[in-house]
Amino acid sequence: MDVDMIFKIAAVGIIVAILNQLLVRSGREEQAMLTTLAGLIVVLTMIVTQISTLFSTIKTLFGL
Amino acid sequence: MNIAGICALAVVTAVVSLTLKKYNGEISLMLCIAGCIFIFLSLLSSFTTLYDTVNKILSNAGINVTYITVLLKAIGICFVTEFACDCCKDAGQTALANNVSLAGKVMVIITAIPLYNEILNTVLSLTGGAV
């Protein structure tokens, strides 16, 4: 895992927040919601692999 | 990673997460979890040296290896439980966090039960079988 991952997630969050605000202001609430959902899924896929890496590392290290 | 790097990373993550929280709470939480995972993983790599040293000292002292295995398992369970518990608390789910904490405690006790058995056997052998 790299530190870049954290900044990547922050960047995705900021971009999604801005898009969400823009779409809400222009009256497209459904698209704003879908954008938020898409951002969430992208970040979730990034995180899930890292969580699995962490847990498997702990499992092998402590012999659980 | 050294301690200064970890501290700097934690502060930066906290600030960015706080900025994001107002607009995008879910991704803010994800960012926190990612920071936690990164710090944890960088700690675990340095944990192996500690483990090797403790193992060497114990083997030199002639202490049974099963004891240290149980101890290590308990530490691992504590680490995982604490991580999950804090993530749940960050997400605002205190009930879930408390249940995870309870599960961790039960698992640690179950892991340590052979040691209790050992102590009981030692006491029984000292008293000559009489309770």
N, CA and C atoms of all chains as a GROMACS GRO file, in nm:
protein
  585
    1MET      N    1   0.084  -0.121   0.000
    1MET     CA    2   0.000   0.000   0.000
    1MET      C    3   0.087   0.124   0.000
    2ASP      N    4   0.040   0.225  -0.069
    2ASP     CA    5   0.117   0.347  -0.083
    2ASP      C    6   0.041   0.463  -0.018
    3VAL      N    7   0.117   0.570   0.014
    3VAL     CA    8   0.050   0.688   0.070
    3VAL      C    9  -0.039   0.752  -0.036
    4ASP      N   10  -0.002   0.730  -0.164
    4ASP     CA   11  -0.080   0.787  -0.275
    4ASP      C   12  -0.227   0.748  -0.268
    5MET      N   13  -0.250   0.625  -0.216
    5MET     CA   14  -0.388   0.577  -0.204
    5MET      C   15  -0.475   0.674  -0.124
    6ILE      N   16  -0.419   0.726  -0.013
    6ILE     CA   17  -0.496   0.816   0.073
    6ILE      C   18  -0.529   0.945  -0.002
    7PHE      N   19  -0.429   0.999  -0.073
    7PHE     CA   20  -0.453   1.123  -0.148
    7PHE      C   21  -0.549   1.099  -0.263
    8LYS      N   22  -0.540   0.977  -0.321
    8LYS     CA   23  -0.633   0.943  -0.429
    8LYS      C   24  -0.777   0.946  -0.378
    9ILE      N   25  -0.797   0.885  -0.260
    9ILE     CA   26  -0.932   0.882  -0.202
    9ILE      C   27  -0.980   1.023  -0.171
   10ALA      N   28  -0.888   1.106  -0.118
   10ALA     CA   29  -0.926   1.245  -0.088
   10ALA      C   30  -0.965   1.318  -0.215
   11ALA      N   31  -0.888   1.296  -0.324
   11ALA     CA   32  -0.918   1.363  -0.450
   11ALA      C   33  -1.054   1.320  -0.503
   12VAL      N   34  -1.080   1.189  -0.498
   12VAL     CA   35  -1.211   1.139  -0.544
   12VAL      C   36  -1.323   1.203  -0.462
   13GLY      N   37  -1.301   1.211  -0.332
   13GLY     CA   38  -1.403   1.271  -0.245
   13GLY      C   39  -1.431   1.416  -0.280
   14ILE      N   40  -1.324   1.494  -0.303
   14ILE     CA   41  -1.342   1.636  -0.334
   14ILE      C   42  -1.413   1.653  -0.468
   15ILE      N   43  -1.370   1.574  -0.569
   15ILE     CA   44  -1.431   1.585  -0.702
   15ILE      C   45  -1.578   1.548  -0.696
   16VAL      N   46  -1.608   1.440  -0.625
   16VAL     CA   47  -1.748   1.397  -0.615
   16VAL      C   48  -1.831   1.502  -0.542
   17ALA      N   49  -1.772   1.563  -0.437
   17ALA     CA   50  -1.846   1.665  -0.363
   17ALA      C   51  -1.878   1.785  -0.452
   18ILE      N   52  -1.777   1.827  -0.532
   18ILE     CA   53  -1.800   1.942  -0.620
   18ILE      C   54  -1.906   1.911  -0.725
   19LEU      N   55  -1.894   1.791  -0.788
   19LEU     CA   56  -1.992   1.750  -0.889
   19LEU      C   57  -2.131   1.744  -0.829
   20ASN      N   58  -2.138   1.692  -0.707
   20ASN     CA   59  -2.266   1.680  -0.639
   20ASN      C   60  -2.329   1.818  -0.618
   21GLN      N   61  -2.248   1.913  -0.571
   21GLN     CA   62  -2.299   2.048  -0.549
   21GLN      C   63  -2.347   2.111  -0.680
   22LEU      N   64  -2.265   2.093  -0.787
   22LEU     CA   65  -2.300   2.150  -0.917
   22LEU      C   66  -2.432   2.094  -0.967
   23LEU      N   67  -2.445   1.960  -0.959
   23LEU     CA   68  -2.565   1.897  -1.011
   23LEU      C   69  -2.688   1.933  -0.930
   24VAL      N   70  -2.669   1.948  -0.798
   24VAL     CA   71  -2.783   1.985  -0.713
   24VAL      C   72  -2.828   2.127  -0.746
   25ARG      N   73  -2.728   2.217  -0.764
   25ARG     CA   74  -2.763   2.356  -0.796
   25ARG      C   75  -2.835   2.368  -0.928
   26SER      N   76  -2.796   2.281  -1.027
   26SER     CA   77  -2.862   2.290  -1.158
   26SER      C   78  -2.989   2.206  -1.163
   27GLY      N   79  -3.034   2.158  -1.047
   27GLY     CA   80  -3.164   2.093  -1.041
   27GLY      C   81  -3.166   1.950  -1.086
   28ARG      N   82  -3.050   1.881  -1.089
   28ARG     CA   83  -3.049   1.739  -1.131
   28ARG      C   84  -3.014   1.653  -1.009
   29GLU      N   85  -3.110   1.640  -0.922
   29GLU     CA   86  -3.083   1.570  -0.795
   29GLU      C   87  -3.055   1.422  -0.815
   30GLU      N   88  -3.124   1.360  -0.911
   30GLU     CA   89  -3.104   1.215  -0.932
   30GLU      C   90  -2.962   1.187  -0.979
   31GLN      N   91  -2.916   1.271  -1.075
   31GLN     CA   92  -2.780   1.250  -1.124
   31GLN      C   93  -2.678   1.278  -1.015
   32ALA      N   94  -2.708   1.375  -0.930
   32ALA     CA   95  -2.616   1.404  -0.818
   32ALA      C   96  -2.606   1.284  -0.726
   33MET      N   97  -2.720   1.224  -0.698
   33MET     CA   98  -2.721   1.105  -0.611
   33MET      C   99  -2.641   0.992  -0.674
   34LEU      N  100  -2.661   0.972  -0.806
   34LEU     CA  101  -2.589   0.864  -0.875
   34LEU      C  102  -2.439   0.891  -0.875
   35THR      N  103  -2.400   1.019  -0.889
   35THR     CA  104  -2.257   1.053  -0.886
   35THR      C  105  -2.197   1.019  -0.751
   36THR      N  106  -2.269   1.054  -0.645
   36THR     CA  107  -2.221   1.022  -0.511
   36THR      C  108  -2.205   0.873  -0.494
   37LEU      N  109  -2.305   0.799  -0.544
   37LEU     CA  110  -2.302   0.653  -0.533
   37LEU      C  111  -2.182   0.595  -0.609
   38ALA      N  112  -2.158   0.648  -0.730
   38ALA     CA  113  -2.046   0.600  -0.812
   38ALA      C  114  -1.913   0.626  -0.740
   39GLY      N  115  -1.900   0.746  -0.684
   39GLY     CA  116  -1.777   0.778  -0.610
   39GLY      C  117  -1.757   0.685  -0.493
   40LEU      N  118  -1.866   0.658  -0.422
   40LEU     CA  119  -1.861   0.569  -0.306
   40LEU      C  120  -1.815   0.430  -0.348
   41ILE      N  121  -1.869   0.380  -0.460
   41ILE     CA  122  -1.835   0.245  -0.504
   41ILE      C  123  -1.688   0.239  -0.546
   42VAL      N  124  -1.642   0.344  -0.616
   42VAL     CA  125  -1.502   0.347  -0.659
   42VAL      C  126  -1.410   0.340  -0.537
   43VAL      N  127  -1.439   0.425  -0.437
   43VAL     CA  128  -1.354   0.428  -0.318
   43VAL      C  129  -1.364   0.296  -0.242
   44LEU      N  130  -1.485   0.240  -0.238
   44LEU     CA  131  -1.504   0.114  -0.166
   44LEU      C  132  -1.422   0.002  -0.228
   45THR      N  133  -1.419  -0.006  -0.362
   45THR     CA  134  -1.339  -0.110  -0.427
   45THR      C  135  -1.191  -0.092  -0.397
   46MET      N  136  -1.149   0.037  -0.384
   46MET     CA  137  -1.007   0.060  -0.351
   46MET      C  138  -0.977   0.014  -0.209
   47ILE      N  139  -1.073   0.041  -0.118
   47ILE     CA  140  -1.049   0.014   0.024
   47ILE      C  141  -1.056  -0.135   0.054
   48VAL      N  142  -1.151  -0.204  -0.011
   48VAL     CA  143  -1.178  -0.343   0.028
   48VAL      C  144  -1.053  -0.430   0.010
   49THR      N  145  -0.980  -0.408  -0.101
   49THR     CA  146  -0.858  -0.488  -0.121
   49THR      C  147  -0.756  -0.460  -0.010
   50GLN      N  148  -0.750  -0.332   0.032
   50GLN     CA  149  -0.654  -0.298   0.137
   50GLN      C  150  -0.693  -0.362   0.269
   51ILE      N  151  -0.824  -0.362   0.299
   51ILE     CA  152  -0.870  -0.424   0.424
   51ILE      C  153  -0.836  -0.572   0.423
   52SER      N  154  -0.859  -0.637   0.308
   52SER     CA  155  -0.829  -0.780   0.300
   52SER      C  156  -0.679  -0.804   0.316
   53THR      N  157  -0.596  -0.715   0.258
   53THR     CA  158  -0.451  -0.728   0.275
   53THR      C  159  -0.412  -0.718   0.421
   54LEU      N  160  -0.471  -0.618   0.489
   54LEU     CA  161  -0.439  -0.597   0.632
   54LEU      C  162  -0.476  -0.719   0.714
   55PHE      N  163  -0.598  -0.770   0.692
   55PHE     CA  164  -0.644  -0.882   0.775
   55PHE      C  165  -0.565  -1.008   0.745
   56SER      N  166  -0.531  -1.033   0.617
   56SER     CA  167  -0.454  -1.154   0.587
   56SER      C  168  -0.312  -1.142   0.644
   57THR      N  169  -0.257  -1.019   0.643
   57THR     CA  170  -0.124  -1.000   0.702
   57THR      C  171  -0.126  -1.030   0.851
   58ILE      N  172  -0.229  -0.976   0.920
   58ILE     CA  173  -0.240  -1.001   1.064
   58ILE      C  174  -0.259  -1.150   1.090
   59LYS      N  175  -0.340  -1.214   1.005
   59LYS     CA  176  -0.367  -1.357   1.021
   59LYS      C  177  -0.239  -1.438   1.013
   60THR      N  178  -0.157  -1.410   0.912
   60THR     CA  179  -0.034  -1.488   0.897
   60THR      C  180   0.067  -1.453   1.005
   61LEU      N  181   0.070  -1.325   1.046
   61LEU     CA  182   0.172  -1.281   1.141
   61LEU      C  183   0.146  -1.338   1.280
   62PHE      N  184   0.020  -1.336   1.323
   62PHE     CA  185  -0.011  -1.381   1.458
   62PHE      C  186  -0.061  -1.525   1.463
   63GLY      N  187  -0.068  -1.591   1.346
   63GLY     CA  188  -0.110  -1.731   1.346
   63GLY      C  189  -0.252  -1.752   1.392
   64LEU      N  190  -0.341  -1.663   1.354
   64LEU     CA  191  -0.481  -1.677   1.396
   64LEU      C  192  -0.552  -1.785   1.314
   65MET      N  193   0.833   0.300   0.787
   65MET     CA  194   0.803   0.444   0.802
   65MET      C  195   0.834   0.488   0.945
   66ASN      N  196   0.895   0.606   0.960
   66ASN     CA  197   0.931   0.652   1.095
   66ASN      C  198   0.811   0.719   1.163
   67ILE      N  199   0.831   0.751   1.290
   67ILE     CA  200   0.719   0.802   1.369
   67ILE      C  201   0.676   0.941   1.321
   68ALA      N  202   0.773   1.022   1.273
   68ALA     CA  203   0.738   1.156   1.225
   68ALA      C  204   0.648   1.146   1.102
   69GLY      N  205   0.680   1.051   1.013
   69GLY     CA  206   0.598   1.032   0.894
   69GLY      C  207   0.457   0.989   0.929
   70ILE      N  208   0.448   0.897   1.026
   70ILE     CA  209   0.315   0.848   1.066
   70ILE      C  210   0.232   0.962   1.124
   71CYS      N  211   0.296   1.044   1.211
   71CYS     CA  212   0.223   1.156   1.272
   71CYS      C  213   0.177   1.254   1.166
   72ALA      N  214   0.266   1.288   1.072
   72ALA     CA  215   0.231   1.384   0.968
   72ALA      C  216   0.116   1.331   0.884
   73LEU      N  217   0.124   1.202   0.849
   73LEU     CA  218   0.019   1.140   0.768
   73LEU      C  219  -0.115   1.144   0.842
   74ALA      N  220  -0.111   1.115   0.973
   74ALA     CA  221  -0.234   1.115   1.051
   74ALA      C  222  -0.297   1.254   1.055
   75VAL      N  223  -0.214   1.357   1.074
   75VAL     CA  224  -0.268   1.494   1.082
   75VAL      C  225  -0.327   1.535   0.948
   76VAL      N  226  -0.254   1.504   0.838
   76VAL     CA  227  -0.303   1.542   0.704
   76VAL      C  228  -0.434   1.471   0.675
   77THR      N  229  -0.439   1.340   0.707
   77THR     CA  230  -0.562   1.263   0.684
   77THR      C  231  -0.678   1.320   0.764
   78ALA      N  232  -0.651   1.357   0.890
   78ALA     CA  233  -0.758   1.411   0.975
   78ALA      C  234  -0.812   1.541   0.918
   79VAL      N  235  -0.721   1.628   0.871
   79VAL     CA  236  -0.765   1.758   0.819
   79VAL      C  237  -0.848   1.740   0.692
   80VAL      N  238  -0.798   1.656   0.599
   80VAL     CA  239  -0.870   1.634   0.474
   80VAL      C  240  -1.005   1.568   0.502
   81SER      N  241  -1.005   1.474   0.595
   81SER     CA  242  -1.130   1.405   0.630
   81SER      C  243  -1.232   1.501   0.687
   82LEU      N  244  -1.184   1.593   0.771
   82LEU     CA  245  -1.275   1.692   0.830
   82LEU      C  246  -1.332   1.785   0.723
   83THR      N  247  -1.246   1.818   0.624
   83THR     CA  248  -1.293   1.903   0.514
   83THR      C  249  -1.401   1.832   0.433
   84LEU      N  250  -1.380   1.702   0.411
   84LEU     CA  251  -1.472   1.626   0.326
   84LEU      C  252  -1.602   1.594   0.398
   85LYS      N  253  -1.597   1.587   0.530
   85LYS     CA  254  -1.710   1.533   0.607
   85LYS      C  255  -1.840   1.609   0.580
   86LYS      N  256  -1.828   1.740   0.560
   86LYS     CA  257  -1.946   1.824   0.543
   86LYS      C  258  -2.020   1.790   0.414
   87TYR      N  259  -1.939   1.760   0.308
   87TYR     CA  260  -2.000   1.739   0.177
   87TYR      C  261  -2.022   1.592   0.147
   88ASN      N  262  -1.935   1.507   0.202
   88ASN     CA  263  -1.934   1.367   0.159
   88ASN      C  264  -1.890   1.279   0.274
   89GLY      N  265  -1.984   1.251   0.364
   89GLY     CA  266  -1.950   1.181   0.488
   89GLY      C  267  -1.894   1.042   0.467
   90GLU      N  268  -1.949   0.968   0.365
   90GLU     CA  269  -1.905   0.828   0.346
   90GLU      C  270  -1.759   0.823   0.304
   91ILE      N  271  -1.722   0.908   0.208
   91ILE     CA  272  -1.585   0.903   0.158
   91ILE      C  273  -1.488   0.954   0.265
   92SER      N  274  -1.536   1.045   0.349
   92SER     CA  275  -1.453   1.091   0.462
   92SER      C  276  -1.419   0.974   0.554
   93LEU      N  277  -1.520   0.891   0.581
   93LEU     CA  278  -1.497   0.772   0.664
   93LEU      C  279  -1.399   0.676   0.598
   94MET      N  280  -1.418   0.657   0.466
   94MET     CA  281  -1.327   0.569   0.391
   94MET      C  282  -1.184   0.619   0.399
   95LEU      N  283  -1.169   0.752   0.390
   95LEU     CA  284  -1.036   0.812   0.397
   95LEU      C  285  -0.972   0.782   0.532
   96CYS      N  286  -1.051   0.794   0.639
   96CYS     CA  287  -1.000   0.763   0.773
   96CYS      C  288  -0.956   0.618   0.781
   97ILE      N  289  -1.040   0.527   0.726
   97ILE     CA  290  -1.007   0.385   0.732
   97ILE      C  291  -0.880   0.356   0.653
   98ALA      N  292  -0.868   0.422   0.536
   98ALA     CA  293  -0.747   0.402   0.455
   98ALA      C  294  -0.623   0.447   0.531
   99GLY      N  295  -0.633   0.562   0.599
   99GLY     CA  296  -0.519   0.609   0.678
   99GLY      C  297  -0.484   0.511   0.788
  100CYS      N  298  -0.588   0.459   0.857
  100CYS     CA  299  -0.565   0.361   0.964
  100CYS      C  300  -0.494   0.239   0.909
  101ILE      N  301  -0.543   0.189   0.793
  101ILE     CA  302  -0.484   0.068   0.736
  101ILE      C  303  -0.339   0.092   0.699
  102PHE      N  304  -0.310   0.208   0.642
  102PHE     CA  305  -0.172   0.236   0.603
  102PHE      C  306  -0.080   0.237   0.724
  103ILE      N  307  -0.121   0.308   0.830
  103ILE     CA  308  -0.037   0.315   0.950
  103ILE      C  309  -0.019   0.176   1.012
  104PHE      N  310  -0.128   0.100   1.014
  104PHE     CA  311  -0.125  -0.034   1.073
  104PHE      C  312  -0.029  -0.125   0.996
  105LEU      N  313  -0.039  -0.121   0.862
  105LEU     CA  314   0.046  -0.207   0.781
  105LEU      C  315   0.193  -0.171   0.797
  106SER      N  316   0.221  -0.040   0.806
  106SER     CA  317   0.361  -0.002   0.822
  106SER      C  318   0.413  -0.041   0.959
  107LEU      N  319   0.322  -0.050   1.058
  107LEU     CA  320   0.363  -0.095   1.192
  107LEU      C  321   0.391  -0.245   1.193
  108LEU      N  322   0.305  -0.320   1.121
  108LEU     CA  323   0.316  -0.466   1.125
  108LEU      C  324   0.450  -0.514   1.069
  109SER      N  325   0.502  -0.441   0.969
  109SER     CA  326   0.629  -0.485   0.911
  109SER      C  327   0.742  -0.474   1.012
  110SER      N  328   0.732  -0.374   1.103
  110SER     CA  329   0.836  -0.362   1.205
  110SER      C  330   0.809  -0.453   1.324
  111PHE      N  331   0.689  -0.510   1.329
  111PHE     CA  332   0.654  -0.597   1.441
  111PHE      C  333   0.728  -0.730   1.433
  112THR      N  334   0.764  -0.773   1.309
  112THR     CA  335   0.829  -0.902   1.292
  112THR      C  336   0.964  -0.908   1.363
  113THR      N  337   1.038  -0.796   1.363
  113THR     CA  338   1.168  -0.795   1.431
  113THR      C  339   1.149  -0.815   1.581
  114LEU      N  340   1.046  -0.750   1.635
  114LEU     CA  341   1.013  -0.765   1.778
  114LEU      C  342   0.981  -0.911   1.809
  115TYR      N  343   0.900  -0.970   1.721
  115TYR     CA  344   0.858  -1.108   1.739
  115TYR      C  345   0.978  -1.202   1.740
  116ASP      N  346   1.070  -1.182   1.645
  116ASP     CA  347   1.188  -1.267   1.639
  116ASP      C  348   1.271  -1.256   1.766
  117THR      N  349   1.289  -1.131   1.814
  117THR     CA  350   1.370  -1.110   1.935
  117THR      C  351   1.307  -1.180   2.055
  118VAL      N  352   1.175  -1.162   2.072
  118VAL     CA  353   1.106  -1.224   2.186
  118VAL      C  354   1.118  -1.376   2.178
  119ASN      N  355   1.100  -1.428   2.056
  119ASN     CA  356   1.111  -1.573   2.037
  119ASN      C  357   1.248  -1.624   2.074
  120LYS      N  358   1.354  -1.550   2.036
  120LYS     CA  359   1.491  -1.592   2.066
  120LYS      C  360   1.515  -1.593   2.217
  121ILE      N  361   1.469  -1.484   2.283
  121ILE     CA  362   1.488  -1.474   2.428
  121ILE      C  363   1.418  -1.590   2.498
  122LEU      N  364   1.296  -1.621   2.453
  122LEU     CA  365   1.219  -1.727   2.519
  122LEU      C  366   1.281  -1.864   2.496
  123SER      N  367   1.332  -1.886   2.374
  123SER     CA  368   1.393  -2.016   2.347
  123SER      C  369   1.523  -2.031   2.425
  124ASN      N  370   1.594  -1.920   2.446
  124ASN     CA  371   1.716  -1.925   2.527
  124ASN      C  372   1.682  -1.950   2.673
  125ALA      N  373   1.572  -1.892   2.720
  125ALA     CA  374   1.534  -1.908   2.860
  125ALA      C  375   1.470  -2.044   2.885
  126GLY      N  376   1.439  -2.118   2.777
  126GLY     CA  377   1.383  -2.252   2.794
  126GLY      C  378   1.236  -2.251   2.831
  127ILE      N  379   1.164  -2.145   2.793
  127ILE     CA  380   1.020  -2.140   2.820
  127ILE      C  381   0.946  -2.205   2.704
  128ASN      N  382   0.837  -2.273   2.736
  128ASN     CA  383   0.760  -2.345   2.635
  128ASN      C  384   0.707  -2.248   2.528
  129VAL      N  385   0.717  -2.291   2.401
  129VAL     CA  386   0.680  -2.203   2.290
  129VAL      C  387   0.528  -2.186   2.281
  130THR      N  388   0.452  -2.284   2.334
  130THR     CA  389   0.306  -2.275   2.323
  130THR      C  390   0.252  -2.153   2.396
  131TYR      N  391   0.319  -2.115   2.505
  131TYR     CA  392   0.272  -1.999   2.579
  131TYR      C  393   0.280  -1.872   2.495
  132ILE      N  394   0.396  -1.856   2.429
  132ILE     CA  395   0.413  -1.734   2.349
  132ILE      C  396   0.319  -1.736   2.228
  133THR      N  397   0.288  -1.856   2.177
  133THR     CA  398   0.192  -1.863   2.065
  133THR      C  399   0.055  -1.813   2.109
  134VAL      N  400   0.013  -1.857   2.229
  134VAL     CA  401  -0.116  -1.812   2.281
  134VAL      C  402  -0.116  -1.660   2.302
  135LEU      N  403  -0.006  -1.611   2.359
  135LEU     CA  404   0.007  -1.468   2.384
  135LEU      C  405  -0.003  -1.388   2.253
  136LEU      N  406   0.067  -1.439   2.151
  136LEU     CA  407   0.069  -1.372   2.021
  136LEU      C  408  -0.070  -1.372   1.957
  137LYS      N  409  -0.137  -1.486   1.970
  137LYS     CA  410  -0.273  -1.494   1.915
  137LYS      C  411  -0.363  -1.392   1.983
  138ALA      N  412  -0.351  -1.382   2.115
  138ALA     CA  413  -0.434  -1.287   2.189
  138ALA      C  414  -0.405  -1.144   2.144
  139ILE      N  415  -0.276  -1.113   2.122
  139ILE     CA  416  -0.241  -0.978   2.077
  139ILE      C  417  -0.301  -0.951   1.939
  140GLY      N  418  -0.293  -1.052   1.851
  140GLY     CA  419  -0.349  -1.037   1.717
  140GLY      C  420  -0.499  -1.012   1.721
  141ILE      N  421  -0.569  -1.091   1.805
  141ILE     CA  422  -0.714  -1.073   1.818
  141ILE      C  423  -0.744  -0.933   1.869
  142CYS      N  424  -0.664  -0.887   1.967
  142CYS     CA  425  -0.686  -0.753   2.022
  142CYS      C  426  -0.667  -0.646   1.914
  143PHE      N  427  -0.564  -0.660   1.833
  143PHE     CA  428  -0.537  -0.562   1.727
  143PHE      C  429  -0.655  -0.554   1.630
  144VAL      N  430  -0.696  -0.671   1.580
  144VAL     CA  431  -0.804  -0.675   1.480
  144VAL      C  432  -0.933  -0.618   1.539
  145THR      N  433  -0.962  -0.660   1.664
  145THR     CA  434  -1.086  -0.615   1.728
  145THR      C  435  -1.086  -0.465   1.750
  146GLU      N  436  -0.973  -0.414   1.796
  146GLU     CA  437  -0.963  -0.271   1.823
  146GLU      C  438  -0.983  -0.192   1.694
  147PHE      N  439  -0.921  -0.242   1.586
  147PHE     CA  440  -0.934  -0.175   1.456
  147PHE      C  441  -1.081  -0.169   1.412
  148ALA      N  442  -1.147  -0.285   1.415
  148ALA     CA  443  -1.287  -0.290   1.372
  148ALA      C  444  -1.375  -0.205   1.462
  149CYS      N  445  -1.347  -0.212   1.593
  149CYS     CA  446  -1.426  -0.139   1.691
  149CYS      C  447  -1.416   0.013   1.666
  150ASP      N  448  -1.293   0.060   1.642
  150ASP     CA  449  -1.275   0.204   1.621
  150ASP      C  450  -1.338   0.248   1.490
  151CYS      N  451  -1.330   0.162   1.387
  151CYS     CA  452  -1.393   0.197   1.259
  151CYS      C  453  -1.544   0.210   1.276
  152CYS      N  454  -1.603   0.116   1.351
  152CYS     CA  455  -1.748   0.121   1.375
  152CYS      C  456  -1.783   0.247   1.454
  153LYS      N  457  -1.701   0.281   1.552
  153LYS     CA  458  -1.728   0.400   1.633
  153LYS      C  459  -1.720   0.526   1.547
  154ASP      N  460  -1.620   0.528   1.454
  154ASP     CA  461  -1.607   0.642   1.363
  154ASP      C  462  -1.730   0.656   1.276
  155ALA      N  463  -1.788   0.541   1.237
  155ALA     CA  464  -1.908   0.545   1.153
  155ALA      C  465  -2.032   0.579   1.234
  156GLY      N  466  -2.016   0.593   1.366
  156GLY     CA  467  -2.129   0.630   1.450
  156GLY      C  468  -2.211   0.513   1.498
  157GLN      N  469  -2.160   0.390   1.480
  157GLN     CA  470  -2.234   0.270   1.521
  157GLN      C  471  -2.175   0.217   1.651
  158THR      N  472  -2.221   0.273   1.762
  158THR     CA  473  -2.164   0.234   1.891
  158THR      C  474  -2.206   0.093   1.931
  159ALA      N  475  -2.331   0.055   1.898
  159ALA     CA  476  -2.378  -0.079   1.934
  159ALA      C  477  -2.295  -0.186   1.866
  160LEU      N  478  -2.270  -0.164   1.736
  160LEU     CA  479  -2.188  -0.258   1.659
  160LEU      C  480  -2.048  -0.266   1.718
  161ALA      N  481  -1.993  -0.149   1.753
  161ALA     CA  482  -1.858  -0.145   1.809
  161ALA      C  483  -1.851  -0.223   1.939
  162ASN      N  484  -1.953  -0.206   2.024
  162ASN     CA  485  -1.952  -0.277   2.152
  162ASN      C  486  -1.963  -0.427   2.132
  163ASN      N  487  -2.044  -0.469   2.034
  163ASN     CA  488  -2.056  -0.612   2.008
  163ASN      C  489  -1.925  -0.671   1.958
  164VAL      N  490  -1.857  -0.596   1.869
  164VAL     CA  491  -1.728  -0.644   1.819
  164VAL      C  492  -1.628  -0.655   1.935
  165SER      N  493  -1.633  -0.557   2.024
  165SER     CA  494  -1.544  -0.559   2.140
  165SER      C  495  -1.571  -0.681   2.228
  166LEU      N  496  -1.700  -0.710   2.248
  166LEU     CA  497  -1.740  -0.827   2.327
  166LEU      C  498  -1.691  -0.956   2.261
  167ALA      N  499  -1.709  -0.964   2.128
  167ALA     CA  500  -1.663  -1.082   2.054
  167ALA      C  501  -1.513  -1.100   2.071
  168GLY      N  502  -1.438  -0.989   2.067
  168GLY     CA  503  -1.293  -0.996   2.086
  168GLY      C  504  -1.258  -1.050   2.222
  169LYS      N  505  -1.328  -1.002   2.327
  169LYS     CA  506  -1.299  -1.049   2.462
  169LYS      C  507  -1.324  -1.200   2.474
  170VAL      N  508  -1.439  -1.244   2.418
  170VAL     CA  509  -1.472  -1.386   2.426
  170VAL      C  510  -1.367  -1.470   2.354
  171MET      N  511  -1.324  -1.421   2.237
  171MET     CA  512  -1.226  -1.496   2.159
  171MET      C  513  -1.092  -1.505   2.232
  172VAL      N  514  -1.054  -1.395   2.299
  172VAL     CA  515  -0.928  -1.397   2.375
  172VAL      C  516  -0.936  -1.499   2.488
  173ILE      N  517  -1.051  -1.503   2.556
  173ILE     CA  518  -1.067  -1.600   2.666
  173ILE      C  519  -1.061  -1.742   2.612
  174ILE      N  520  -1.129  -1.765   2.497
  174ILE     CA  521  -1.128  -1.899   2.438
  174ILE      C  522  -0.986  -1.940   2.400
  175THR      N  523  -0.910  -1.841   2.347
  175THR     CA  524  -0.772  -1.872   2.310
  175THR      C  525  -0.688  -1.907   2.432
  176ALA      N  526  -0.718  -1.843   2.546
  176ALA     CA  527  -0.634  -1.860   2.664
  176ALA      C  528  -0.676  -1.977   2.751
  177ILE      N  529  -0.786  -2.045   2.715
  177ILE     CA  530  -0.837  -2.154   2.801
  177ILE      C  531  -0.733  -2.266   2.823
  178PRO      N  532  -0.656  -2.309   2.723
  178PRO     CA  533  -0.553  -2.412   2.750
  178PRO      C  534  -0.456  -2.372   2.861
  179LEU      N  535  -0.427  -2.240   2.871
  179LEU     CA  536  -0.335  -2.195   2.976
  179LEU      C  537  -0.399  -2.211   3.114
  180TYR      N  538  -0.529  -2.180   3.123
  180TYR     CA  539  -0.600  -2.201   3.251
  180TYR      C  540  -0.593  -2.347   3.291
  181ASN      N  541  -0.614  -2.434   3.191
  181ASN     CA  542  -0.607  -2.578   3.215
  181ASN      C  543  -0.470  -2.617   3.271
  182GLU      N  544  -0.368  -2.559   3.211
  182GLU     CA  545  -0.229  -2.587   3.253
  182GLU      C  546  -0.209  -2.547   3.399
  183ILE      N  547  -0.258  -2.426   3.433
  183ILE     CA  548  -0.243  -2.377   3.571
  183ILE      C  549  -0.317  -2.470   3.667
  184LEU      N  550  -0.436  -2.511   3.627
  184LEU     CA  551  -0.515  -2.600   3.712
  184LEU      C  552  -0.442  -2.732   3.735
  185ASN      N  553  -0.384  -2.787   3.627
  185ASN     CA  554  -0.310  -2.913   3.639
  185ASN      C  555  -0.190  -2.897   3.731
  186THR      N  556  -0.120  -2.782   3.718
  186THR     CA  557  -0.003  -2.758   3.804
  186THR      C  558  -0.044  -2.751   3.950
  187VAL      N  559  -0.155  -2.681   3.976
  187VAL     CA  560  -0.202  -2.670   4.115
  187VAL      C  561  -0.240  -2.806   4.168
  188LEU      N  562  -0.307  -2.885   4.084
  188LEU     CA  563  -0.350  -3.017   4.128
  188LEU      C  564  -0.230  -3.107   4.156
  189SER      N  565  -0.127  -3.096   4.072
  189SER     CA  566  -0.010  -3.180   4.095
  189SER      C  567   0.065  -3.136   4.221
  190LEU      N  568   0.059  -3.005   4.252
  190LEU     CA  569   0.127  -2.956   4.373
  190LEU      C  570   0.055  -3.005   4.499
  191THR      N  571  -0.078  -3.008   4.491
  191THR     CA  572  -0.152  -3.051   4.609
  191THR      C  573  -0.167  -3.203   4.615
  192GLY      N  574  -0.110  -3.272   4.516
  192GLY     CA  575  -0.115  -3.418   4.518
  192GLY      C  576  -0.250  -3.472   4.481
  193GLY      N  577  -0.324  -3.400   4.400
  193GLY     CA  578  -0.454  -3.450   4.355
  193GLY      C  579  -0.568  -3.412   4.445
  194ALA      N  580  -0.537  -3.370   4.569
  194ALA     CA  581  -0.645  -3.330   4.660
  194ALA      C  582  -0.683  -3.186   4.635
  195VAL      N  583  -0.812  -3.159   4.632
  195VAL     CA  584  -0.856  -3.022   4.606
  195VAL      C  585  -0.880  -2.950   4.738
   0.00000   0.00000   0.00000
